[in-house]
């Protein structure tokens, strides 16, 4: 537990590329608000859905920014800074080391999503029942955790591919387009809906919208459970890729190749 907890926090401080509070606030707290406002007003103009659809959906999506890129940096920046070899020489479990690194990014994503939802609801006049708040926090936390493991899966590719951040950029765009946060899922083609069902955010956004609309927590627990299952799936996939690519990188002597 100490390896997972303390090690994850130390790695977060060392590897996550925000250097000053102003950069953190501007990039991770203010930036997502403008994205949310853009889609909310665009939705008002075209009448595709109501404000709740865009505010809650995009608030959940904001967790992806820190979690996906953070999970990627948890592995890729070790290679970039030339310290990956030291980590892989450790006698401790690399699976525990890297999976533990997701937790600070998940907490960061939860903070960003909750902050974005609160500010947007106040400015755009969305009323959320007080009884829905515990369920919303659960949905946001599950989405942040799933996005963190999704990012770690992408970061594992950094042991094999050189430009892993290109993959991360594409992945974030896929989350924006395929998870139904800005276009109702019923309006998406069947193939896109199928892909979205195995991506993080999709089920958590659906659960959060229903909670904000007054649905009881018991009605949305299956959706939150699906989101958690997606996160566990990516955690297993990330652990497998890290093991396979570590062995392959050792064989090819390519651990620190940029």
Secondary structure, DSSP 8 states (H G I E B T S, - for coil): -HHHHHHHHHHHHHHSS--SHHHHIIIIIIHHHHHHHHHHHHHHHHTSS-HHHHHHHHHHHHHHHHHHHHHHHHHHHHHHTT-HHHHHT-SS-HHHHHHHHHHHHHHHHHHHHHHHHHHHHHHHT----GGGHHHHHHHHHHHHHHHHHHHHHHHHGGGT-S-HHHHHHHHHHHHHHHSSSSS-GGGS-HHHHHHHHTSTTHHHHHHHHHHHTT--HHHHHHHHHHHHHHHHHHHHHHHHHHHHHHHHHHHHT-TT--
